């Protein structure tokens, strides 16, 4: 690999997301006590880790519609929706906050690893193979089905009947 190709990969948005994610994890984990006096820096690191999955999804699927800085609001909306949708099955199955945080951390780690993989695999396309565009819609539905499996009827989702006879699922323990 030549120096020009290495420099091109170093400037790709995916590798920048991965590097900023690693720096954010370092700020929030091993240097947490040392940076206690700088809450703004810890907040920025947390915000970036929250935005990382949305940035990658925006870049991959909506790149031509949201170029440059316009991708940030779209990334925020996608990340908020992603983490919100992950919380619904956790609430319906009455899991703990620690379980939700572990799943969210796994999603952030997977998105950072995906950023590295995409940055390293750039310009290595093989002719005649199916690309992510062709199978992405399938695996997203599989992910949704896997998350919905614990909330199927009879598995902890309670129902409640209101005074007007409307039945709706509740997330509480009453």
N, C-alpha and C positions, 0 to 999 in steps of 0.2 A: 504494500500500500504506500503510495507516494505521499509527500508532504502536503501537496495540494489537496488530495482527497481527505487526508486527516484533518486539515484545516476546515474543509467544507463540512465534515461531520461535526466538528467542534462547534460550528455556528448553527447547527440545526436546532430548531426549537425543542425537539424531543430530548436531546442531550442536555440542553439548558434546563429543562424541567427536571430531569433526573439529577443533575448536579445541585440545583437549588433545593430539591427534595432531600438530598443527603445532608446538605448544610442545615436545613430546617430540622431534620431529625437530630443532628449533633447539638444544635442550639437547645432543643427541647428535652433531650435525654441526658447525655453525660454532662453538659454544661448548664443544666437547669439551675443548680444552686449558685454557681459562679455568676450567672447573669440575672440573679434575682433583682438587682437594682435597675435592670433595663426591661421593664414590662412591655414596652413598645416593640422591642426586638422579638420577644417571645410571642407576642400577639401576631406580628407579621409572619413568623415562622409557622404558627398554627393556621393562619389564614391561607398561606401558600399550600400547606398540606391539604387543607380543605378544597382548594381550587385545583389541585393537580389532576384528579380524574376528569373533571370538567374541561380543563385545558386540553387534555389529550383527546377527549371525545370531540370537542369543538374543532380542533386542528384536523382530526381524521375525517369527520363526517360533514362538517359545516365550514371548512376552510375557505371555500370560494365565496361564501356569503358573509363571513365575518373576518376580514383580513386585519392583521395588526392589532392595535389596541381595542378594536371593536370586539375581539374575541373574549375579553375579560368579563363583560356582563353576561355573555352567553355561557361562559364557563361557570360563572357563579350560579346561574339558573340550573344548569345541568348537574352541578355538584349538589346543590340543595335538593333537587328532585331525586337524585340517586340515593343520597343519605336518608332522605325522608322515606323513600320507598323501601329501603332496607329496614327501617324502623317499624313498619307496619306488621310484618310477620312476627317480629320480636315481641311487640305488644300483644298481638293476638294469641301467642303461645305462652304469655306470662313469663318471659325470660327476664334475666336481670340486665341492668345497665352495663355490667361488666361484659356480658355476652355480646351486647350490641357494640360496645367499644372494641372488642376483639375482632368482630366481623368488619367494622369500619377500618380498623388498622390493617386488616388483611387486604381490603380493597385499595387503600392508599399504597401499601407495599406492592401489590400487583400492578397498580398503575405506574409506579416508578420503575418497576422491572420491565413493564411493557414499553415505557419510554426508551429505556436502554436498548431493548431488543429492536425496536423500530429504527432507532438511530444507527445501530450497528448493521442492520439488514438492508439499509437503504442502498440502492443501486445493485442489488443482488437478485433481481427478479429473474425467475426462470420461465421460459416460454412454455405455454401449454399447461400450466398448473392453475388451479383455482385460487384467486386472490381473496383477501379478506372481504372485498365488496360483495362477493358472491355468497359467502356463508355467514356474514355478520348478523343478518336478520334471523338466522336460525339459532345461533347460540345465545342470542339475547332472549329469545323465547324459552329456551331450555333453562337459562338462569332464572327467569321469572317463575317457571313451573317448579323449579327446585325450591325457591323461596316460598312459594304458595303451598307446597305439600304439607307442612305442619299445620296450616290453618284450615285444612279440609274439614267438612262437617263431622262432628263427633270427636274432634281432637282438641278440646279445650276452648273452643269458641262458644261463648254463651249467648243466648238470645234474651231479649227483654221485650215484653208487650206493653205498649203505652195505653193510655186511657181510651184513645180512639181506635184501638185494635191494630195499630201498625207494629209489626215486629221488626226489630233491627238488632244487628249483632253488637254486643258490648265488649269492651276491652277490660272492664273492671272486674273485680272479684265478687260483686254482689249478685 
